[in-house]
Amino acid sequence: MKTWDDYKEHVKTIDSATGRDIADIEEQAAIISEIIKQRNALGLSQRDLASICGVPQSSVARIESFQSTPNLATLIKILHHLGLKLTVSK
């Protein structure tokens, strides 16, 4: 295997549960990465975003560092204040 993508495909073929775990983590990382990117693009600190959203700054820090997963209401609140939308597709 030469790349991470090759390895992921290999794992998916031999262990579908672990493959799903990898996919879930990558989806979470994509969402959090967009939050961080948009927050920075808007020139907001974690403290600024937390204040706007009415959540503790430590919560924003834990979300951005993948130490905690926000509940859906908190996630939508953060996205809304950043001008982002959560889209679900099939």
FIMIRO-122919 format. One record per residue (C-alpha): residue in three letters; x, y, z. Coordinates in Angstrom, 3 decimals, padded with zeros to 6 digits, m for minus. Layout:
<vextors>
ALA  X  Y  Z
...
</vextors>
This chain:
<vextors>
MET  000.000  000.000  000.000
LYS  001.360  003.328  m001.042
THR  m001.083  005.874  000.286
TRP  m003.490  006.482  003.143
ASP  m006.373  006.061  000.693
ASP  m005.006  002.660  m000.364
TYR  m004.810  001.626  003.286
LYS  m008.364  002.830  004.000
GLU  m009.697  000.824  001.064
HIS  m007.796  m002.230  002.285
VAL  m009.240  m001.846  005.786
LYS  m012.764  m001.459  004.389
THR  m012.432  m004.757  002.515
ILE  m011.192  m006.718  005.515
ASP  m013.105  m005.011  008.342
SER  m016.236  m003.107  007.412
ALA  m016.845  m001.844  010.973
THR  m013.412  m000.223  011.151
GLY  m013.919  001.115  007.641
ARG  m017.135  002.804  008.785
ASP  m015.303  004.222  011.808
ILE  m012.660  005.729  009.520
ALA  m015.354  007.258  007.295
ASP  m017.167  008.705  010.327
ILE  m013.975  010.279  011.665
GLU  m013.144  011.773  008.283
GLU  m016.630  013.293  008.024
GLN  m016.305  014.808  011.494
ALA  m012.861  016.154  010.623
ALA  m014.220  017.776  007.455
ILE  m016.962  019.568  009.416
ILE  m014.615  020.779  012.156
SER  m012.022  021.864  009.595
GLU  m014.633  024.023  007.853
ILE  m015.649  025.556  011.179
ILE  m012.037  026.469  011.950
LYS  m011.421  027.763  008.432
GLN  m014.529  029.957  008.461
ARG  m013.873  031.234  011.984
ASN  m010.376  032.267  010.935
ALA  m011.635  033.788  007.661
LEU  m014.035  035.934  009.674
GLY  m011.217  036.992  011.997
LEU  m012.899  035.504  015.048
SER  m011.094  033.999  017.994
GLN  m012.509  030.989  019.789
ARG  m013.557  033.365  022.550
ASP  m015.381  035.595  020.037
LEU  m017.233  032.663  018.498
ALA  m018.145  031.278  021.902
SER  m019.524  034.625  023.004
ILE  m021.612  035.018  019.843
CYS  m022.985  031.488  020.191
GLY  m023.565  031.606  023.927
VAL  m021.302  028.651  024.701
PRO  m018.147  028.502  026.824
GLN  m014.860  029.157  025.020
SER  m013.585  025.875  026.415
SER  m016.362  024.078  024.527
VAL  m015.273  025.645  021.242
ALA  m011.663  024.670  022.006
ARG  m012.637  021.061  022.811
ILE  m014.741  020.804  019.633
GLU  m011.972  022.229  017.457
SER  m009.376  019.896  018.978
PHE  m011.640  016.836  018.576
GLN  m011.749  016.300  022.324
SER  m015.545  016.455  022.302
THR  m018.360  016.092  019.823
PRO  m020.998  018.815  019.966
ASN  m024.656  017.930  020.138
LEU  m026.646  018.780  017.039
ALA  m028.165  021.966  018.481
THR  m024.740  023.337  019.410
LEU  m023.283  022.391  016.042
ILE  m026.103  024.126  014.162
LYS  m025.778  027.206  016.402
ILE  m022.047  027.446  015.654
LEU  m022.540  026.873  011.937
HIS  m025.317  029.468  011.779
HIS  m023.189  032.155  013.416
LEU  m020.374  031.381  010.982
GLY  m022.687  031.633  007.984
LEU  m022.392  027.905  007.264
LYS  m025.084  025.266  006.730
LEU  m025.170  021.599  007.573
THR  m026.335  019.590  004.571
VAL  m027.426  015.977  004.723
SER  m027.399  013.960  001.524
LYS  m027.911  010.406  000.494
</vextors>
